[in-house]
Amino acid sequence: MAELLVQLFFVLWLVGSCYSVSIVEQDVLRFGQELEHLLNTTYSPCQDFYGYVCGRISNQTLRHQQEKQRFQQLLRSSNPGQLLAMEQKLLNFYKSCQSSRNLDSLMSTQLYKSSGGWPALESSNNNQTGLGWLGLLSQFHEMGTPYFFETRISMQSNKRLVTLQPDVTRRHTLRKFEQRVGELLQSFGVEQSRAHVASLEVLSLERNRRDIIKTERIDDQVQFSYANFKRSSFGNFSMARLDWDAYFRKLLGGKTLKSTDAIVVKQLPRLVDYMQLLQNTSIHRLLNWIWIDYLIDISAADCQQLVEIYAGDVYAHLLQRLSTDRVQLTQMYAGIGRAYKEQLVGSVWIDEISEQSSKRFLSQVMHIMLNGDEYLDAAYQDLQLGRRNFYRNMEKLRRFQHKRPPPTLAALQLRQYAQSFETIYELLPRQQPQNLTAPLSYVLLAERFANHLVAAGSSSRTPGAWRSIDSDRQFIQFVNCSKTATNTNAHELLLNMLAQRLAGSSYREWLGQQATVNRVNALLTAGKLQLTLQRLYFIGSLLMECREGQQEHKSQLQHKLLRNTPEFSEAFGCRHGDALYVQQQRCQLAEHL
């Protein structure tokens, strides 16, 4: 019986192995076919590799419908039982956006009722709440929407420090704003004559607001005690007219400021201009303006954009966990981690602090990929989002995000890396969910991951932030050897070269363990682009950088990197005289490792 079970297990293992090989081959070949639509073959790879890879992509927008469909595919394929609580809340927000963006959903929210509603939608023009303009603003300021002025509250010694700063936001031209107002009122079914009157009122207020923004003001600041601030008068405008106690109770969750707490006002004349404008504006007109401005961008954005904007950390986390074979990707992380230990630990470039930071980043990424992020899950524990009311969810989510403490440096780095998976979706719209298998993980993610691993939480634009201070002499030699152009950061080039060494060596090691490399290469070579697995590696690594702007800088940096990469010349058959052919005088990083 035991022998039969062993034989059965062996047969199942063979079937599983064949299936995995088949999936890997399909994955790579489908990616090769995708590249036929992405690469600009009017460029020679050995002359202008950036133009060859990014010539079509850098000036295109690949997202929109393709990415939306891709995200929906992932959601349909996800197993609810495997999701963390925060991921399920994100899906609830997304589904409520898809199904409940109607007028009834908006009018049933707490914010809509407490603020006095949206007069353009209603036959009654009376503000039923009795709020003055400051009370109305407090409803929106509490959730991080700083209309007319922004309020920041912090502690200084044993006193609260409140900073008031006038808002100077102009998201659209006045002409575009007018167009969006009309589109919004039409989308909510506002009767035409009422919409016309509301548009005129809103545009009048918006013009006056923009006139205040355009007026040149000295960037000064004035400090008051809270008691003196409430008693102050500026010209014919008295602060005593306003209920500041109620305003701050709203922002502080029922607490009040003490008379000795400090109020710092930046650009006081502009703030006074705003207050005079608001004092002379009817609540009816202000409500129409504030709801239209609040809804303009929300109504125009699709549900995936809203998920990304208002819950970006969870969105990035969800994408990386649903996008790939988690075990295979974790194995890649481990492989690059081993290469880091073998090639950089103990070298002149890396000190002990950077080494420890890199180890921490590696362990966090591997843990998150397999088990999820418990810290992020705990951070969202108090937020409750249902599937039925999108605008209520939006209200809760914005208020929640506004009150959250700023993320730590480690959390920012993890999120920045996780955003790589969003770029992958843009590049692979026709890939099937859960199909980012090992070869494409190496091709698309390995160098970016290695870059984060080496940088260990810092930026290459901060000289010496990740590099050992003992490597100054070697770094000067590197700068002289690479003949770095004035607009190419030498630290950025060095970081990219080290990342490429780690990722490239790990990828070649992985290829050496695969029995089907020759067969896959033969299938790829038969295609229109005559690709190979080694060529895919260089193409995929650069594809991830094409959409990030600064094309000229990216091009110069990439070409400088490839002029020091013999594997690139070998993969693409570059010859003497080609711009990217590796010369004998290339920088030998191995001398300093």
C-alpha positions as MATLAB code, in Angstrom:
seq = 'MAELLVQLFFVLWLVGSCYSVSIVEQDVLRFGQELEHLLNTTYSPCQDFYGYVCGRISNQTLRHQQEKQRFQQLLRSSNPGQLLAMEQKLLNFYKSCQSSRNLDSLMSTQLYKSSGGWPALESSNNNQTGLGWLGLLSQFHEMGTPYFFETRISMQSNKRLVTLQPDVTRRHTLRKFEQRVGELLQSFGVEQSRAHVASLEVLSLERNRRDIIKTERIDDQVQFSYANFKRSSFGNFSMARLDWDAYFRKLLGGKTLKSTDAIVVKQLPRLVDYMQLLQNTSIHRLLNWIWIDYLIDISAADCQQLVEIYAGDVYAHLLQRLSTDRVQLTQMYAGIGRAYKEQLVGSVWIDEISEQSSKRFLSQVMHIMLNGDEYLDAAYQDLQLGRRNFYRNMEKLRRFQHKRPPPTLAALQLRQYAQSFETIYELLPRQQPQNLTAPLSYVLLAERFANHLVAAGSSSRTPGAWRSIDSDRQFIQFVNCSKTATNTNAHELLLNMLAQRLAGSSYREWLGQQATVNRVNALLTAGKLQLTLQRLYFIGSLLMECREGQQEHKSQLQHKLLRNTPEFSEAFGCRHGDALYVQQQRCQLAEHL';
ca = [
       0.000    0.000    0.000;
       2.809    2.389    0.930;
       4.613    1.522   -2.313;
       1.432    2.270   -4.295;
       1.101    5.646   -2.579;
       4.716    6.481   -3.416;
       4.126    5.589   -7.078;
       0.922    7.645   -7.146;
       2.712   10.638   -5.610;
       5.486   10.308   -8.211;
       2.970   10.285  -11.073;
       1.204   13.327   -9.646;
       4.555   15.094   -9.252;
       5.415   14.402  -12.912;
       2.033   15.705  -14.051;
       2.460   18.820  -11.916;
       5.962   19.397  -13.258;
       4.819   19.106  -16.871;
       1.911   21.409  -16.182;
       4.234   23.990  -14.607;
       6.602   23.848  -17.565;
       3.689   24.284  -19.953;
       2.381   27.296  -18.045;
       5.844   28.861  -17.964;
       6.284   28.397  -21.709;
       2.878   29.887  -22.455;
       3.597   32.807  -20.150;
       6.895   33.660  -21.836;
       5.578   33.213  -25.377;
       2.527   35.369  -24.674;
       4.823   38.069  -23.318;
       6.962   37.804  -26.455;
       3.871   38.336  -28.576;
       2.885   41.323  -26.426;
       6.255   42.912  -27.133;
       5.488   42.989  -30.861;
       2.912   45.675  -30.053;
       5.138   47.542  -27.592;
       8.653   47.715  -29.042;
       9.701   50.307  -31.606;
      11.685   48.247  -34.107;
      12.681   51.305  -36.126;
      15.469   51.664  -33.541;
      18.435   49.301  -33.337;
      18.869   47.837  -29.822;
      22.648   48.301  -30.021;
      22.332   51.940  -31.090;
      19.394   53.236  -29.018;
      18.046   50.621  -26.640;
      15.837   53.124  -24.824;
      14.176   54.136  -28.090;
      13.806   50.473  -29.065;
      12.042   49.555  -25.814;
      10.325   52.799  -24.785;
       9.845   54.640  -28.102;
       6.177   53.727  -28.302;
       5.370   53.414  -24.621;
       6.744   56.628  -23.113;
       4.335   58.771  -25.138;
       1.318   56.505  -24.775;
      -1.282   55.863  -22.120;
      -1.750   52.123  -21.747;
      -4.105   52.174  -18.785;
      -7.804   53.051  -18.978;
      -9.946   50.168  -20.229;
      -7.167   47.572  -20.384;
      -6.090   48.102  -16.806;
      -9.679   48.316  -15.607;
     -10.455   44.948  -17.176;
      -7.257   43.498  -15.722;
      -8.154   44.614  -12.211;
     -11.655   43.188  -12.535;
     -10.167   39.876  -13.701;
      -8.038   39.763  -10.581;
     -10.988   40.504   -8.339;
     -13.058   37.741   -9.912;
     -10.213   35.273   -9.531;
      -9.498   36.119   -5.881;
     -10.543   33.734   -3.145;
     -12.314   35.725   -0.389;
     -11.107   33.251    2.199;
      -7.472   34.146    1.403;
      -7.924   37.901    1.693;
      -6.946   39.968    4.698;
      -9.640   42.123    6.292;
      -8.233   45.320    4.764;
      -8.211   43.713    1.300;
     -11.850   42.733    1.666;
     -12.694   46.307    2.689;
     -10.982   47.557   -0.444;
     -13.055   45.195   -2.568;
     -16.201   46.413   -0.800;
     -15.266   49.993   -1.655;
     -14.640   49.030   -5.283;
     -17.910   47.113   -5.592;
     -19.924   49.906   -3.968;
     -18.405   52.294   -6.500;
     -19.487   50.050   -9.358;
     -23.040   49.597   -8.135;
     -24.033   52.593   -5.988;
     -22.875   55.893   -7.494;
     -26.409   57.209   -7.870;
     -28.197   60.224   -6.399;
     -30.009   58.241   -3.695;
     -26.661   56.923   -2.462;
     -25.314   60.475   -2.194;
     -28.387   61.947   -0.458;
     -28.408   59.259    2.234;
     -24.896   60.059    3.474;
     -24.238   61.705    6.804;
     -22.192   64.483    5.206;
     -24.980   65.371    2.800;
     -27.558   65.578    5.597;
     -25.403   67.399    8.157;
     -24.113   69.999    5.705;
     -27.554   71.028    4.508;
     -27.703   69.174    1.201;
     -27.057   70.286   -2.356;
     -29.591   73.031   -3.270;
     -29.236   72.492   -7.035;
     -30.894   69.098   -6.565;
     -33.727   70.198   -4.302;
     -36.794   72.402   -4.705;
     -36.138   74.080   -1.347;
     -33.324   76.622   -1.325;
     -33.075   76.843    2.457;
     -30.131   75.550    4.429;
     -31.943   73.401    7.002;
     -28.997   72.910    9.361;
     -28.536   76.554   10.351;
     -24.785   76.284    9.758;
     -22.840   79.411    8.982;
     -20.072   79.227    6.403;
     -17.451   78.289    9.011;
     -19.632   75.475   10.336;
     -20.150   74.236    6.798;
     -16.419   74.250    6.078;
     -15.796   72.319    9.277;
     -17.863   69.423    7.905;
     -15.473   69.096    4.964;
     -12.247   70.104    6.744;
     -12.765   67.258    9.207;
     -12.400   64.764    6.367;
      -9.338   66.392    4.838;
     -10.964   68.608    2.199;
      -9.381   72.016    2.896;
     -11.770   74.409    1.165;
     -10.572   78.045    1.317;
      -8.026   77.317    4.043;
      -6.209   74.337    5.513;
      -6.010   73.677    9.250;
      -3.127   71.673   10.713;
      -3.085   70.887   14.426;
      -0.012   69.650   16.299;
       1.419   69.734   19.821;
       4.239   72.079   20.839;
       5.433   71.489   24.392;
       2.182   71.347   26.385;
       0.174   73.524   23.975;
      -1.651   72.891   20.765;
      -0.266   74.662   17.728;
      -2.843   75.410   15.030;
      -1.655   76.536   11.591;
      -4.153   78.172    9.243;
      -3.014   78.490    5.638;
      -5.110   79.792    2.721;
      -5.791   77.317   -0.057;
      -4.451   78.275   -3.510;
      -5.592   75.190   -5.416;
      -6.557   75.494   -9.086;
      -7.085   72.022  -10.549;
      -8.688   73.223  -13.786;
      -8.782   76.324  -15.942;
     -11.932   78.370  -15.484;
     -13.163   77.228  -18.898;
     -12.597   73.574  -18.003;
     -14.220   74.107  -14.622;
     -17.295   75.570  -16.313;
     -17.491   72.588  -18.653;
     -17.178   70.124  -15.785;
     -19.892   71.930  -13.794;
     -22.335   71.495  -16.687;
     -21.408   67.834  -17.157;
     -21.818   67.125  -13.445;
     -25.222   68.768  -13.147;
     -26.396   66.904  -16.239;
     -25.115   63.554  -14.908;
     -27.150   64.063  -11.712;
     -30.258   64.924  -13.682;
     -30.621   68.533  -12.510;
     -33.434   70.247  -14.387;
     -32.000   72.536  -17.095;
     -33.236   75.919  -15.869;
     -32.148   75.191  -12.301;
     -28.799   73.898  -13.557;
     -28.261   77.123  -15.511;
     -28.859   79.308  -12.452;
     -26.660   77.077  -10.246;
     -23.848   77.193  -12.837;
     -23.898   80.998  -12.943;
     -23.793   81.226   -9.141;
     -20.976   78.706   -8.818;
     -18.887   80.332  -11.563;
     -19.303   83.739   -9.947;
     -17.976   82.411   -6.635;
     -15.170   80.531   -8.396;
     -14.051   83.703  -10.252;
     -13.938   85.645   -6.986;
     -11.954   82.839   -5.341;
      -9.447   82.811   -8.201;
      -9.038   86.574   -8.029;
      -7.971   86.166   -4.388;
      -5.520   83.426   -5.405;
      -3.995   85.592   -8.158;
      -3.408   88.569   -5.872;
       0.256   88.756   -4.873;
       0.756   88.424   -1.129;
       3.798   88.432    1.123;
       4.460   84.934    2.404;
       4.286   85.982    6.049;
       2.913   84.410    9.211;
       1.383   85.920   12.331;
       1.007   84.166   15.676;
      -1.809   84.709   18.202;
      -2.989   83.087   21.357;
      -6.335   81.439   20.717;
      -8.079   83.983   22.967;
      -6.566   86.939   21.094;
      -7.282   85.325   17.723;
     -11.008   85.127   18.491;
     -11.091   88.791   19.589;
      -9.098   90.120   16.622;
     -10.377   92.485   13.945;
      -8.815   93.021   10.523;
     -10.141   96.045    8.741;
     -13.952   95.821    8.858;
     -13.814   92.077    9.514;
     -14.093   90.791   13.081;
     -13.204   87.219   14.090;
     -15.705   87.553   16.936;
     -18.508   87.043   14.394;
     -17.455   83.424   13.933;
     -17.952   80.395   16.179;
     -14.365   79.127   16.224;
     -15.049   76.960   19.306;
     -17.580   74.885   17.351;
     -15.230   74.718   14.366;
     -12.345   73.283   16.411;
     -14.618   70.949   18.368;
     -15.518   69.379   15.032;
     -11.878   68.944   14.043;
     -10.783   67.714   17.486;
     -13.578   65.195   17.991;
     -15.426   67.159   20.661;
     -12.419   68.727   22.410;
     -11.859   72.480   22.522;
      -8.804   74.680   22.254;
      -7.501   76.432   25.362;
      -7.217   80.200   25.368;
      -3.413   79.864   25.616;
      -3.050   77.549   22.605;
      -1.229   79.093   19.670;
      -2.757   80.038   16.315;
      -0.321   80.685   13.447;
      -1.860   82.301   10.360;
       0.088   82.219    7.111;
      -0.704   84.867    4.490;
      -3.145   86.614    6.798;
      -4.350   89.189    4.213;
      -5.371   86.402    1.824;
      -7.171   84.547    4.606;
      -9.071   87.732    5.509;
     -10.024   88.194    1.837;
     -11.433   84.654    1.826;
     -13.407   85.298    5.006;
     -14.887   88.496    3.645;
     -15.861   86.664    0.452;
     -17.521   83.874    2.441;
     -19.239   86.344    4.764;
     -20.867   87.969    1.716;
     -21.843   84.684    0.041;
     -25.164   83.003    0.744;
     -25.088   79.492    2.177;
     -27.231   78.423   -0.784;
     -24.528   79.503   -3.247;
     -21.690   78.137   -1.121;
     -23.382   74.739   -0.789;
     -23.818   74.509   -4.555;
     -20.164   75.403   -5.094;
     -18.764   73.097   -2.438;
     -20.740   70.021   -3.518;
     -19.958   70.583   -7.181;
     -16.241   70.978   -6.450;
     -16.303   67.927   -4.168;
     -17.984   65.727   -6.776;
     -16.330   66.940  -10.000;
     -13.254   64.703   -9.826;
     -15.012   61.830   -8.072;
     -17.738   61.563  -10.703;
     -15.238   61.719  -13.581;
     -12.897   59.023  -12.212;
     -13.493   55.320  -12.725;
     -13.679   53.016   -9.739;
     -10.162   51.695  -10.053;
      -8.700   55.211  -10.063;
     -10.650   56.034   -6.916;
      -9.404   52.885   -5.206;
      -5.841   53.802   -6.120;
      -6.202   57.436   -5.006;
      -7.953   56.953   -1.668;
      -6.550   53.578   -0.556;
      -3.271   53.444   -2.428;
      -1.331   51.440    0.142;
      -3.924   48.655    0.272;
      -4.361   48.796   -3.508;
      -0.622   48.298   -4.078;
      -0.582   45.497   -1.510;
      -3.515   43.723   -3.133;
      -2.022   43.932   -6.624;
       1.227   42.245   -5.686;
      -0.508   39.452   -3.787;
      -3.004   38.661   -6.549;
      -0.703   39.095   -9.516;
       1.782   36.269   -9.318;
       2.765   32.842   -8.142;
       3.667   33.816   -4.593;
       5.977   30.886   -3.946;
       7.962   31.403   -7.148;
       8.286   35.124   -6.540;
       9.437   34.552   -2.969;
      12.044   32.145   -4.304;
      13.275   34.899   -6.621;
      13.527   37.287   -3.685;
      15.523   34.696   -1.789;
      17.828   34.172   -4.799;
      18.573   37.875   -5.121;
      19.043   38.041   -1.352;
      21.690   35.311   -1.588;
      23.418   37.189   -4.401;
      23.405   40.339   -2.248;
      25.027   38.440    0.607;
      27.638   36.814   -1.637;
      28.531   39.863   -3.727;
      27.991   42.948   -1.572;
      28.060   42.006    2.116;
      31.603   42.714    3.292;
      32.421   44.737    0.171;
      33.681   48.293    0.239;
      30.347   49.650   -1.026;
      28.044   48.518    1.798;
      28.370   49.259    5.506;
      26.715   47.396    8.368;
      23.800   49.814    8.683;
      22.898   49.473    4.996;
      23.303   45.711    5.246;
      20.873   45.498    8.164;
      18.348   47.738    6.382;
      18.561   45.539    3.291;
      18.016   42.381    5.309;
      14.994   43.948    6.960;
      13.503   44.980    3.602;
      14.111   41.487    2.183;
      12.426   39.726    5.090;
       9.453   42.139    5.045;
       8.827   41.695    1.325;
       9.062   37.907    1.531;
       6.733   37.802    4.532;
       4.178   40.111    2.891;
       4.184   38.075   -0.306;
       3.423   34.834    1.524;
       1.364   36.005    4.509;
       0.260   39.588    3.914;
       1.015   42.718    5.934;
      -0.394   42.436    9.450;
       0.637   46.004   10.320;
      -1.293   47.448    7.392;
      -4.229   45.192    8.213;
      -4.220   46.456   11.806;
      -4.041   50.082   10.637;
      -7.351   49.638    8.771;
      -9.035   47.692   11.572;
     -11.315   50.540   12.684;
     -12.494   51.397    9.168;
     -15.790   49.789    8.141;
     -16.751   49.830    4.452;
     -19.825   48.134    3.048;
     -20.809   47.242   -0.503;
     -23.967   49.348   -0.781;
     -23.237   53.067   -0.418;
     -20.250   54.390   -2.353;
     -20.495   58.008   -1.181;
     -20.783   56.964    2.448;
     -17.720   54.756    1.947;
     -15.891   57.673    0.349;
     -16.753   59.894    3.286;
     -15.510   57.292    5.797;
     -12.350   56.557    3.848;
     -11.333   60.191    3.389;
     -11.906   60.963    7.059;
      -9.935   57.859    8.040;
      -6.987   58.687    5.781;
      -6.946   62.303    6.950;
      -6.527   61.241   10.582;
      -3.869   58.592    9.950;
      -0.288   59.365   11.031;
       2.220   59.736    8.191;
       3.730   56.426    7.010;
       7.176   55.366    8.148;
      10.133   55.321    5.749;
      10.036   51.513    5.674;
       6.313   51.521    4.829;
       6.893   54.038    2.044;
       9.646   51.897    0.550;
       7.498   48.762    0.652;
       4.615   50.623   -0.978;
       6.910   52.115   -3.620;
       8.138   48.653   -4.555;
       4.605   47.208   -4.516;
       3.545   49.839   -7.055;
       5.714   47.987   -9.583;
       2.871   45.517  -10.007;
       0.602   48.269  -11.270;
       3.099   48.942  -14.067;
       3.080   45.228  -14.889;
      -0.698   45.331  -15.360;
      -0.301   48.167  -17.818;
       2.234   46.179  -19.817;
       0.442   42.841  -19.750;
      -3.255   43.548  -20.351;
      -3.841   40.205  -22.032;
      -2.003   38.055  -19.496;
      -4.239   35.788  -17.446;
      -4.546   36.374  -13.687;
      -2.084   34.511  -11.459;
       0.195   34.026  -14.484;
       3.249   36.081  -13.582;
       5.408   32.987  -13.269;
       9.108   32.802  -12.439;
      10.640   33.915  -15.771;
       8.481   37.028  -16.016;
       9.075   37.775  -12.350;
      12.805   37.896  -13.110;
      12.329   39.783  -16.364;
      10.028   42.490  -15.012;
      10.803   42.745  -11.307;
      14.278   41.448  -10.530;
      16.291   44.619  -11.186;
      13.720   46.882   -9.553;
      13.667   44.653   -6.490;
      17.480   44.508   -6.381;
      17.592   48.299   -6.645;
      15.337   48.655   -3.582;
      17.304   45.980   -1.761;
      20.653   47.718   -2.244;
      19.289   51.201   -1.540;
      17.927   49.908    1.762;
      15.285   52.551    2.250;
      17.195   55.547    0.917;
      17.331   57.337   -2.434;
      20.115   57.255   -4.994;
      19.634   61.018   -5.324;
      20.967   61.438   -1.797;
      24.742   61.077   -2.192;
      26.162   58.466    0.142;
      22.823   57.617    1.756;
      23.202   53.894    1.110;
      26.912   53.724    0.204;
      29.594   53.083    2.824;
      31.647   56.145    3.778;
      34.727   53.911    3.444;
      34.228   53.705   -0.325;
      34.981   57.345   -1.166;
      38.254   56.511   -2.939;
      36.665   53.739   -4.982;
      33.696   55.965   -5.788;
      35.994   58.661   -7.188;
      37.608   55.973   -9.342;
      34.155   54.858  -10.462;
      33.155   58.419  -11.421;
      36.351   58.851  -13.442;
      35.947   55.438  -15.074;
      32.298   55.942  -16.021;
      32.904   59.535  -17.177;
      29.484   60.359  -15.771;
      27.704   63.167  -17.594;
      26.720   66.226  -15.580;
      23.021   65.321  -15.751;
      23.569   61.690  -14.754;
      23.808   61.064  -11.035;
      26.865   58.890  -10.364;
      25.224   57.305   -7.325;
      22.181   56.417   -9.418;
      24.407   54.791  -12.047;
      26.341   52.843   -9.420;
      23.120   51.675   -7.760;
      21.758   50.501  -11.118;
      24.976   48.649  -11.921;
      24.979   46.852   -8.579;
      21.281   46.001   -8.914;
      21.847   44.656  -12.420;
      24.713   42.467  -11.207;
      22.594   40.958   -8.434;
      19.477   40.438  -10.542;
      21.340   39.301  -13.652;
      23.418   36.698  -11.849;
      20.309   35.356  -10.076;
      18.422   35.140  -13.383;
      21.279   33.289  -15.099;
      21.464   30.887  -12.153;
      17.724   30.244  -12.459;
      18.025   29.653  -16.204;
      20.800   27.139  -15.597;
      18.409   25.052  -13.515;
      15.689   24.870  -16.206;
      15.635   21.900  -18.568;
      13.468   23.669  -21.155;
      15.594   26.785  -21.770;
      16.737   25.645  -25.223;
      13.194   24.764  -26.275;
      11.787   28.112  -25.098;
      14.625   29.983  -26.781;
      13.917   28.129  -30.025;
      10.239   29.091  -29.870;
      11.067   32.713  -29.088;
      13.671   32.970  -31.844;
      11.129   31.767  -34.387;
       8.990   34.825  -33.667;
       9.037   38.130  -35.490;
      11.380   39.822  -32.992;
      13.784   36.835  -32.732;
      13.903   37.078  -28.965;
      15.712   34.940  -26.408;
      15.263   34.604  -22.674;
      18.390   36.728  -22.171;
      17.062   39.455  -24.469;
      13.724   39.351  -22.654;
      15.543   40.105  -19.420;
      17.054   43.380  -20.646;
      13.849   44.421  -22.432;
      11.600   43.667  -19.457;
      13.830   45.480  -16.975;
      13.702   48.659  -19.050;
       9.984   48.324  -19.821;
       9.298   48.947  -16.153;
      10.979   52.357  -16.404;
       9.409   53.679  -19.617;
       6.342   55.340  -18.094;
       8.032   57.243  -15.275;
       8.860   60.484  -17.116;
      12.254   62.156  -17.570;
      12.788   60.274  -20.808;
      16.068   61.999  -21.678;
      17.522   61.321  -18.242;
      16.330   57.708  -18.287;
      17.783   57.191  -21.757;
      21.210   58.546  -20.821;
      21.318   56.553  -17.601;
      20.256   53.317  -19.308;
      22.791   53.671  -22.118;
      25.564   54.493  -19.670;
      24.628   51.332  -17.767;
      24.588   49.123  -20.865;
      27.985   50.391  -22.039;
      29.340   48.642  -18.942;
      27.353   45.421  -19.407;
      29.052   42.737  -21.532;
      26.033   40.435  -21.160;
      23.942   42.980  -23.080;
      26.375   43.090  -26.010;
      26.416   39.312  -26.061;
      22.637   38.954  -25.914;
      21.954   41.370  -28.792;
      25.088   40.664  -30.842;
      26.383   44.233  -30.652;
      29.529   44.884  -32.656;
      32.453   47.256  -32.562;
      31.201   50.671  -33.693;
      27.717   50.267  -32.203;
      26.872   52.969  -29.674;
      26.202   50.415  -26.913;
      28.994   47.985  -27.689;
      30.935   47.278  -24.491;
      34.456   48.660  -24.836;
      37.446   47.132  -23.114;
      37.760   50.214  -20.855;
      34.520   49.485  -19.038;
      34.268   49.926  -15.261;
      35.126   46.715  -13.449;
      33.002   46.783  -10.304;
      34.393   43.382   -9.377;
      37.654   45.095   -8.450;
      35.898   46.822   -5.588;
      33.682   43.991   -4.321;
];
